[in-house]
Amino acid sequence: MFVRDPCGIICIIVTYFALFYADYVVMRWIILHTMQDSLWGPFHVVLFNTLVLLLMMSHMKAICSDPGVVPLPQTRMDFSDIHSAGSGGSDDCEERDDWSVCTRCETYRPPRAHHCRICERCIRRMDHHCPWINNCVGERNQKYFMQFLVYVGVLALYAVALVIISWMGECPECSKDIPTKQSRILHSVILVLESALFGMFVIAILIDQFQAILSDETAIERLQGGHSHHYHQKSRRTLTLLSQVCGKGHPIFWLLPCHNPPRYSFRRDDRLIHHEV
């Protein structure tokens, strides 16, 4: 689901510029410059670019996937009484036994769904709207968002490690040309700074995501002060909570951006108003 948000579009451009620049520096100024006569060179080329490919796949999945948009009713519902009552709340909703009425979308929505003012739709189990994927993080794309964070963190650590290895010890195959050596130093410093900045940023977000999953509480629900705690099951096992986001497959496949997370259906008044499983 692509949103025409200028901030989100700029963030996506910055993300891919930083990614391609990091790949260029690693390939041109580290591996091909310092490991051209070593078997480690081809190994790092394949491994690094495989991680880059997985990062791009998970990022595009997070961008293009439906985060869990609550479908609008086929026929317009009359919520004029709610509008006239001036229902408050930061989410423009009125509670109805765990279900709520969104006065912006003018429809019922299932428990833990919230309205995004940027996407202008209600999102099931919405955590937050992320400009880095120009999309909401919700029930159906949180897995891809977390994969994206993991691969950015791994690539950041990998790039820093390669820079350190390339500058350790003697490098007989390295060019002795002063301008070339200065360019290598400059690109290495920029890559380390970029990796440190993005690495610390995504690791902090990833920790927050894991805490939210293991506590069975989204960021919006934390801000609301626990309004949805009455339907949380705090005693559920860790793997159960993680599988709710990452899918029912084996945990070894959770980092592969090729399996859809579980989808749920909700009924209200015996009428299916949600996506089918």
C-alpha positions as MATLAB code, in Angstrom:
seq = 'MFVRDPCGIICIIVTYFALFYADYVVMRWIILHTMQDSLWGPFHVVLFNTLVLLLMMSHMKAICSDPGVVPLPQTRMDFSDIHSAGSGGSDDCEERDDWSVCTRCETYRPPRAHHCRICERCIRRMDHHCPWINNCVGERNQKYFMQFLVYVGVLALYAVALVIISWMGECPECSKDIPTKQSRILHSVILVLESALFGMFVIAILIDQFQAILSDETAIERLQGGHSHHYHQKSRRTLTLLSQVCGKGHPIFWLLPCHNPPRYSFRRDDRLIHHEV';
ca = [
       0.000    0.000    0.000;
       1.805    3.106   -1.248;
       1.044    6.394    0.519;
       1.674    9.745   -1.176;
       3.502   11.189    1.807;
       6.490   13.450    0.919;
       8.320   12.578    4.145;
       7.926    8.857    3.491;
       9.077    9.139   -0.128;
      12.179   11.095    0.930;
      12.965    8.496    3.618;
      12.749    5.672    1.064;
      15.113    7.545   -1.285;
      17.566    8.150    1.579;
      17.362    4.465    2.569;
      18.290    3.177   -0.880;
      20.939    5.820   -1.430;
      22.623    4.800    1.840;
      22.268    1.100    0.958;
      23.735    1.397   -2.539;
      26.537    3.628   -1.290;
      27.446    1.094    1.403;
      27.436   -1.695   -1.179;
      29.624    0.385   -3.506;
      32.186    1.119   -0.792;
      32.334   -2.482    0.393;
      32.704   -3.861   -3.133;
      35.002   -1.204   -4.641;
      37.136    0.056   -1.767;
      37.254   -2.881    0.625;
      36.782   -6.271   -1.012;
      38.109   -5.616   -4.533;
      40.839   -3.320   -3.224;
      42.177   -5.413   -0.337;
      40.971   -9.006   -0.984;
      41.338   -9.389   -4.737;
      43.911  -12.186   -4.383;
      42.144  -13.949   -1.509;
      39.377  -16.540   -1.456;
      37.677  -14.378    1.171;
      36.938  -11.827   -1.541;
      34.321  -13.882   -3.475;
      32.895  -15.171   -0.182;
      32.253  -11.659    1.141;
      30.908  -10.480   -2.233;
      28.281  -13.247   -2.282;
      27.367  -12.987    1.411;
      27.154   -9.193    1.565;
      25.070   -8.910   -1.601;
      22.789  -11.743   -0.465;
      22.051   -9.759    2.703;
      21.495   -6.628    0.599;
      18.996   -8.548   -1.565;
      17.146   -9.878    1.489;
      17.042   -6.358    2.948;
      15.563   -4.954   -0.257;
      12.984   -7.745   -0.475;
      11.830   -7.289    3.116;
      11.760   -3.501    2.703;
       9.678   -3.678   -0.473;
       7.347   -6.173    1.197;
       6.899   -3.789    4.127;
       6.231   -0.910    1.717;
       3.849   -2.667   -0.651;
       2.016   -5.023    1.693;
      -1.390   -4.233    3.087;
      -0.637   -3.542    6.786;
      -4.123   -4.677    7.734;
      -6.504   -2.061    6.376;
     -10.026   -2.425    7.727;
     -12.300   -2.604    4.652;
     -14.870    0.093    4.246;
     -18.548   -0.971    4.158;
     -20.109   -1.428    0.744;
     -23.013    0.766    1.793;
     -22.665    3.955    3.778;
     -23.536    3.645    7.475;
     -25.280    6.360    9.456;
     -23.099    7.536   12.340;
     -24.606   11.003   12.568;
     -25.504   10.454   16.220;
     -21.856    9.821   17.062;
     -20.718   12.878   15.093;
     -23.266   15.074   16.828;
     -22.264   13.699   20.215;
     -18.741   14.883   19.516;
     -17.027   11.686   20.531;
     -13.560   12.530   21.787;
     -10.374   10.578   21.990;
      -7.182   10.796   20.026;
      -8.377    8.060   17.702;
     -11.828    9.433   16.773;
     -13.648    6.324   17.897;
     -16.389    5.099   20.174;
     -16.029    1.783   21.982;
     -18.604   -0.964   21.412;
     -17.632   -4.104   23.405;
     -14.015   -4.184   22.184;
     -15.156   -3.153   18.729;
     -15.099    0.536   17.961;
     -16.636    2.967   15.529;
     -14.238    5.150   13.559;
     -15.923    8.465   12.825;
     -13.342    9.241   10.140;
     -13.773    6.019    8.159;
     -17.415    5.804    9.307;
     -17.272    2.060    9.853;
     -16.956   -0.561   12.581;
     -13.492   -1.899   13.224;
     -12.224   -4.935   15.172;
     -10.361   -4.829   18.494;
      -6.874   -3.259   18.454;
      -7.472   -1.451   15.165;
      -6.586    2.252   15.051;
      -6.987    5.077   12.566;
      -3.871    6.389   10.816;
      -4.152   10.060    9.906;
      -1.493    9.698    7.190;
      -2.905    6.594    5.490;
      -6.428    7.892    6.228;
      -7.627    4.362    7.025;
      -8.034    2.154   10.067;
      -5.278   -0.443   10.471;
      -5.641   -3.702   12.345;
      -3.215   -3.997   15.256;
      -1.500   -0.793   14.186;
       1.819   -0.184   15.922;
       2.820    3.101   14.264;
       3.191    4.804   10.902;
       6.811    4.500    9.754;
       8.169    7.003    7.205;
      11.085    4.665    6.414;
       8.654    2.250    4.746;
       6.097    4.961    3.889;
       3.441    2.710    5.366;
       1.849    1.727    8.641;
       3.317   -1.119   10.682;
       0.335   -3.338   11.347;
      -0.936   -6.869   11.643;
       0.047   -8.040    8.168;
       3.426   -6.364    7.549;
       5.080   -6.125   10.969;
       7.072   -9.253   10.140;
       8.593   -7.615    7.047;
       9.312   -4.419    8.972;
      11.222   -6.386   11.615;
      13.110   -8.314    8.927;
      14.125   -4.996    7.399;
      15.439   -3.804   10.776;
      17.355   -7.050   11.346;
      19.060   -6.941    7.938;
      20.002   -3.261    8.316;
      21.542   -4.024   11.719;
      23.415   -7.096   10.419;
      24.735   -5.242    7.353;
      25.848   -2.302    9.510;
      27.867   -4.604   11.785;
      29.169   -6.545    8.775;
      30.336   -3.369    7.000;
      32.149   -2.076   10.094;
      33.827   -5.468   10.560;
      35.016   -5.476    6.928;
      36.460   -1.976    7.290;
      38.353   -3.002   10.427;
      39.665   -6.194    8.779;
      40.760   -4.290    5.662;
      42.873   -1.887    7.709;
      44.447   -4.518    9.967;
      47.938   -5.595    9.054;
      49.778   -5.142    5.799;
      48.050   -5.028    2.430;
      50.608   -5.799   -0.296;
      48.000   -5.682   -3.091;
      46.717   -2.253   -2.027;
      47.589    0.672   -4.259;
      50.378    2.933   -3.001;
      49.015    5.883   -4.935;
      48.347    8.741   -2.464;
      45.020    9.984   -3.993;
      43.725    6.393   -4.146;
      44.698    5.764   -0.537;
      43.043    9.022    0.556;
      39.840    8.072   -1.290;
      39.855    4.699    0.411;
      40.255    6.334    3.819;
      37.486    8.844    3.140;
      34.992    6.226    1.920;
      35.847    3.928    4.843;
      35.252    6.688    7.399;
      31.925    7.675    5.802;
      30.834    4.018    5.702;
      31.668    3.505    9.391;
      29.750    6.649   10.371;
      26.771    5.660    8.227;
      26.781    2.105    9.607;
      27.026    3.314   13.191;
      24.190    5.811   12.740;
      21.761    3.471   10.976;
      22.846    0.453   13.027;
      22.158    2.042   16.421;
      18.909    3.526   15.129;
      17.435    0.261   13.841;
      18.673   -1.784   16.807;
      16.847    0.586   19.167;
      13.647    0.259   17.098;
      14.044   -3.521   16.870;
      14.355   -3.835   20.650;
      11.211   -1.738   21.019;
       9.396   -3.999   18.526;
      10.391   -7.146   20.418;
       9.272   -5.612   23.712;
       5.941   -4.683   22.146;
       5.418   -8.216   20.783;
       6.428   -9.992   23.993;
       4.209   -7.707   26.070;
       1.399   -8.149   23.501;
       0.956   -4.391   23.347;
       1.467   -2.052   20.397;
       3.051    1.385   20.662;
      -0.344    3.067   20.336;
      -1.775    0.917   23.129;
       1.107    1.885   25.403;
       0.417    5.565   24.701;
      -3.259    5.024   25.479;
      -2.369    3.769   28.929;
      -3.498    0.195   28.583;
      -7.046    0.680   27.277;
      -6.827   -2.683   25.529;
      -5.350   -4.744   28.357;
      -8.656   -6.474   29.027;
      -8.318   -8.643   25.920;
      -4.577   -9.284   26.160;
      -3.343  -12.687   27.253;
      -0.170  -11.890   29.145;
       0.464  -15.523   30.048;
       0.990  -16.637   26.455;
       4.342  -18.190   25.607;
       7.073  -16.211   23.870;
       7.082  -18.376   20.734;
       3.303  -18.070   20.478;
       3.503  -14.286   20.592;
       6.326  -14.217   18.036;
       4.545  -16.650   15.705;
       1.512  -14.376   15.753;
       3.663  -11.808   13.931;
       6.193  -13.966   12.069;
       3.911  -16.777   10.925;
       3.176  -20.350   11.904;
       6.144  -21.833   10.072;
       9.379  -23.000   11.698;
      11.337  -20.162   13.364;
      14.250  -20.790   10.981;
      12.089  -19.341    8.168;
      11.056  -16.215   10.067;
      13.849  -14.167    8.487;
      12.870  -15.079    4.924;
      10.634  -12.374    3.346;
       8.579  -14.895    1.395;
       5.929  -16.135    3.806;
       2.841  -14.130    4.729;
       2.063  -13.635    8.408;
      -1.172  -15.136    9.748;
      -4.389  -13.394    8.808;
      -7.437  -13.224   11.008;
     -11.128  -12.808   10.386;
     -13.516  -11.028   12.738;
     -17.293  -11.123   12.867;
     -19.724   -8.610   14.228;
     -23.418   -9.345   14.429;
     -22.824  -12.538   12.369;
     -21.707  -10.460    9.352;
     -18.198  -10.979    7.980;
     -16.691   -7.530    7.507;
     -13.045   -8.504    7.466;
     -10.605  -10.173    5.111;
     -10.987  -13.921    4.914;
      -8.237  -16.190    6.156;
];
